[in-house]
Amino acid sequence: MKRKQEKIDFRVFSRTVWGTKKKYYIRFLFCGKAFLTRATDAPTAAKAGAIAAKIMATEDLEAVAKAKEQKKVIKLDEIDRLAELPVIEFLRLFWNPSRSPYLQDMAAAGRPLSGSYIRDNARNANTYWAIAPLDSLPMQDLKLKHIDSRIRSMRQKGKSRYTISAAIDCIRTPCSWLSSRGVMEKIDFSAIVLPKAAVKERGILTNEELDRIVHLEVVGPWQDSNLKTHISVRPRNRMPGGEKNEGMAPVGWREKLIILLLAYTGARVGEARALMWKNVDLEKGLIRIEINYTDTDGLKEPKAKSRRTVPIAATLEPFLLEARRVAQEIGTANPDGFVLLNAADPIRPIAMTTVKRAWERVLRAIGISYEEQKARNLVIHGLRHLYATRLVDAGLTPIEAAKLTGHRVIATLGRYSDHTQPETLKKSREILDGIKN
């Protein structure tokens, strides 16, 4: 949708948020160039257009556009100043959301980078590039030889390909950003030699081990003397004389639920943490995975093309019913209530520390020691691999399995619909229910 008024134009466009709801935006243009974007609460494109017309009638948008053009000229001078900063100082500024022109531009364009990505790059910049001569060398004078020398030193110290790639990633984008603006030479990062990747196959649980988790006895919610329900594990009684309780504390019902939910849906940890009761249809036996959760960014859109519907396996159903009963008891069974509750604050999702602890504790409870977990490289993300492997081994095609896991498959599969057919859901449910653990 487009309207004109002298030199100012506008376009209305929409984006889908939270998986289903459309949000309308207005983008204003001056002489064909975008200079301002505003979000609206309009329910339709026509009403968003009416809002745009009102803005054009009441605000001097041409003055705003010209002021922004002037700021761009000033900004070019600012870029020259930034390029004169020492390398490490520039990297710290570049990965600081409150100071970085790059991060601010990305956010203004509606493409904000995740908080965890920014945080990781800021940490890596300090870890790998706060060294001589980069603590005094101007960014504009940085050359391939400086970066190559640092990477060579890391290789000689036995740093892994993963670590070296992380070091390169946090400096590649800043260099590209400055070179594209003509204030430093372009650096050919493809010339840097990386060490050979260490191949360590990710281990997965056996069907028999998964069956032991299904039948693992756990402790449920409990009530204190004031009849208040607690969803965390009841603390063990203190031993006399300051002695420690022997053995491992009982496994809680939430710890078991998160493991089974991941194993029987193929969800990523962030997707499972974000799961709300409005996404769980116990009557139809379906779960809609459409939101992700991270501690840094909270609720956010999942990875590209990761929204999907998966069946609720018969094995998983009773555990979800019990979780629903507990949610009703403590008042969090509303549509926006999280399936995996946070013990400290039930209106928030389960803590990541609880998820990590649950993985180790549940495996120990079924007889897999911490040492064996390390030796077999058993990590919680391997439950997605286990889910896909079980489906494919039992008869689902890789394409069908990819629809259920949200994996992006090879390009030739792009011609297939992103919609998961009812036949695939039925087939996968039968497979999951029929596998003999």
N, C-alpha and C positions, 0 to 999 in steps of 0.2 A: 504494500500500500504506500503511495507516494503523493505528496501535495507540494505546490510551489507558491512562494510569495517573494517576488523580486529575487534577490540573490540567495535567500535562505530557502532550502528545501528540507523535507524531513521524510523519513521512512519509518514505518512501523514493522517490527519483526517480533517473533515470539520464540521462547525457549521452553522446553519441558523441564519442570523441576519436580523433585521427589517422585519421579517415575511416571506421573499421570497428569499433574496440573500444568496448564500453560500460563506463562507470565509474559506480558507484553511490554516491549521497550520502544522508546522513540529515539531515533538517531537523527540529529540535525546536521545539515551540510551547508557549507558556505562556499559558493562557486564550485560545487561538486565535491568538495572535500569535507569529510566528517570532522566535526570539532566538539560535539557534545552528545552524550548518550544519557537518557534518563529512564529509570524503571517506573512502571505504573502499576496500579492495582486494578486496571480496567479489565472487565471480563471478556471483552471482544476487541478485535482490531479496530472496528469502527469507533468504539468509545475511546480507545487510545488515540486515534486520529483526532477526535474532538478535543482531547486534552492538549495535544500538540498545537492545534489551531489556537486554543486559548493562550498557551504559552507565547506563541508568536505574536498574539495581539497585545499582550501585556508586558513582554520583556524585550529589551533591545538586544536581540540575539546577534545582530551584525556587529555591535560593539564588543560583545563577548568573543565572537570569532576573531576579530581583529586583535583583541588583547591577547588571545591565545597564540596568534601568529607572532606577535612581538615577543612573547615568552619563549617561543621556539628559537628565535634569534639569540636571546639571552642564554637559552639552554645550550646552544652550540658553544658559546664561550665557557659555560660551566663544564662541558665535556672536555674541553682543552685543559681546564684546571684539574679535573679528575684524573686525566691521563698523566699528569705530572706527579701524582701521589706515588709513594713507594708501593711496590707490588702488594705486600701483605696488607697495607692500609686500604688500598683500593679493594682488595678481595673482601675485607671485613665490611666495608661500606656497601659493596655490591650485593652481599648476602644479608644485609640488614633491612628488613621490610620498611622501617620508618625513615630510611635515608636513601635507599637504592632507587634511582630513576628507572632502572630496568624492571624491578619488581612492581613498582608503582604503575608503570605503563602497562604491564601485563594485567594487573588487577583492573585498571581503568578500561581495558579492552575486553573485559569479561572473561579473561583467561588466567585467573590467579593461580599461582603455583601452590602446591600443598605445603602446609607448615612443616611437615616432617621432612620434605625434600629440601626446603630452605634451611632448616636446622642442621640437617646432615651435611650440606655443602658448607655452611658456616663453620661447623666443627672441623671438617676435613681441611678447610683452608688454613685454620689455625694450627692443625696438627702437622700438615705436610709442607706448608709454604712460609711459615714464620722463621726463616733461616737466612743467614748471610749468603749471597749479597742481596737477597730479595727483600730484606728489611730496610734497604736504602735505595735500591735500584728503582728509578721511575718506571711506572707501568708502560709508558710509551716506548721505553728502550728495551723492553722484554723481548728476547729472541728465542728461537727454537733451541739454540745451544744451551740457554739457561735451564729450560724445562727438561731437555734431554739429559743434562748433567745430573739434575736432581733425580730423575727416574732411574738413571744408571746406578746411582748410589743406592736407591731403594732395592733395585734388583740384586746388587751385590750383597745387600744385607739379608737377602732371602725373603723379601716381602712378596706376598702372593699376587697373582694377577688381579684378583678382586680388589685388594688394597690399593694397588697401583692405579687401577681403573678409577677408583674413587678419588684418588689424588688428582688425576687428570680431569675428571668430570667437573670438579669444583673450580677449575681455572680455564677450561675450554670456553665455556659460555661467556665469561667476562672478556676474554681476549677477542672472541668473535664480535661481541657487542661494540668494543672500541674500534676494531679494525674496519667494521662495516660503516663506521662514522668517520673514517679517514684520519684517525689520530694515532694509529700505530700500525705496524706491518702485520699482514695476515700470517698466522703461524700454521704450518702444515702438521697437524697432530698425527696424521696417518704415518708420518716418518718415524714416530716413536715406537721402539720395539718393546712389546709386552712379553713377559715370561709365559711359558706354556701353562695353560690352565690345568690345575690339579683336578683330575676327575675322581670324584668320590660319589658313588651311587647312593642316592637317598634310599634308606631302608623303609620298608612298610611292614605293618603288622600282618600276621597270618590270620586266616579265617578263625582258627582255633583261639588265637589270642583275643580277637575281637569278641568272640563268643564269651570268653572269660570276663571281659569288661561288661557285656550285657547282663551277665548273671552276678556281677560283683555286688556284694552287700554294702550298702552305704547308710549313713545316718541322715535323717530328714530334718525338717524345721522343728524347733522346740519352743516351748513357752517358759518364760521366767515366772517368778512368784507373783508378778503383777498381771499374769496371763497375756503378756506381750509376746507375739510370735517373732522368733529370730530365724533368719534363713541361713545364717552361718553355722559352722560346726560348733556344738556346745564345747566350751573350754574344758579340758580335763582337770580333775581335782589336783590341787597342789600336793606334792609329796612332802612328808615331814623331813625336817632337817635340810631343806633346800635340794633334796635329791631330784633327779630328772625322771620323768615317766619313761618307761622302757618301750621300745618299739615305735612304730609310726602311728600318729593320730588317725582316727577313722576318716575315711574318705566321705566328703559331703555330697549330697544329691546334686548340687549345682556343678560340682567338678565332674561327676559322671555324665550329667546331661550335656555339657559343652562338648565332651569327647564324642558322645554318640551322635549329637547333632551334626558335628563336622563329618563324622564317618558315614552317616546315612543321608547326607544332603550334598556333600562335596563343596560346601560353602567355604569361602575364605574366612579367616578368623574375624576380620573386620565386618564382613557381611553377617556372620552369626551374632556378633555383639550388637549389631544394629537391628536385628530382627524384632519386630513388634507384633503384637497379637493381631493387628489388622492385616498382617502379611500371612497369617496362619489360618487356613480354612480346614478345620478338623472334620467338618461334615463331608466335604469333597475330597479330603485327603491330599491337599496341595499346600505348598509353601511358595510364596512369591519373594524372590530375592531381588531387591531393587534399591537398597541403600547400603552404604558402607559407613563404618565408624572408626575414627582414629582419635587418640587422646589429644593430638595437636589441633585437628580441624573439626572434631565433633562429627555430626552427621554430614555426609557429602555423597555426591553421585558416585556410583561404583565405577570400576574400570570400564573402558569402552566396550560396548556390546555385551556387558555382563549381566544385564537384567534378564531374569529367566524364571521359569516356574518348574519346581521339582516335586515329585510325589513324596508323600509321607509313608515310609515303609511301615509295615505292620509291627516290626520290632521297635521302631522309634515311637509309634503312636502312644503307648501307655505312659511313656516318660513325659511326653508333651501334655497329656491329660493331667498328670500329677502336677506338672509345673503350672498348668492353668488353674488347678484347684488351689494351689498355694497363692497364686496371684490374686484370686478372688478373695481369699482369706485375709490378705494384707492390703487389699484395695488397689492393686496395680493391674487388674485385668481389663482395663479400658483399651480401646483400639491402639492408642499411642504408648501403651505400657510395654516395656521391654520383656522379652521372653526370658532372657538371661539376666537376672537381677544383680544389682550391686548391693552387697551386704550392708555397707555403710550408709548408702542412700538408694533405696529401692526405685526411685524415679530415674536413676541413671543406669546405663548398661553395666554388665559385669566388668570388673577391672582387668586390665591386661595382665597384671601380676597374678591374679587369681587363675587366669587361663593358663599361663605358663606353669604355675605351680600344679594345676590340675593335671596337666599332661605328665609331668614327672611322677606325681603321687599315684595316679591311677595305674601307670605302668608298673611302678614298684609294688602296688597292691596285688597285681596279677602275677607277680614273680619275675619281672624284668628289672634288674638292678640298674642303678644309675650308670654303673660302668658298662653294662651291656647296652644300655641306650646309646651311649657314646660310641661304642665299638660298632654297633649296627647302623649308626647315623639315623636314629629314629627321631624325627622332628615332627612337630604338630602339623606343619603344612603337608607332610606326607599323607595325611588322611584324605586330602583331595586326590592324591595319586591312588590311594587304596580304593576310593570310591569309583574312580574311572576304571581302574584295573578290574575290579569285580564286575562291573557292568559289561566291559568289552569281553572279558574271559567267559562270561556266561551267555553271550549272544548279541549284545547291543553293538551296532556298528560304531566305529570311531566318530563318525559325523554325529550320530545320535547322542553319543556320550558327551561330545563337545558342547552340544546344546544344553545339556544338564549341568555341566561344570562351569560354563562360561569361559572355557578356554578359547583362544583365537586359533583356529586351525589354519592350514596352509592356504595360500591364495586361491587355488583352484576350487576350494570349497565355498568361495564367496558367492557363487551362483545359487546356493541353497538358501531357502528362507531362514530368517532369524527366528521365526515362530516355531515353538516346540509343539508338534502335532499331538493330539490326544492319544494316538496310537503309540507314540514314543513314551509318553507318561505311563500308559497302561503297561507297556512292555517292560519298562524299567522297574515299575513297582513289583511286577510279577517276578522279575529277576532278583531284586533285593529281598523279597519275601521268601523266595524259593531256594536261595543259596544255603547249602548246608554248612554251617560254620564248624 
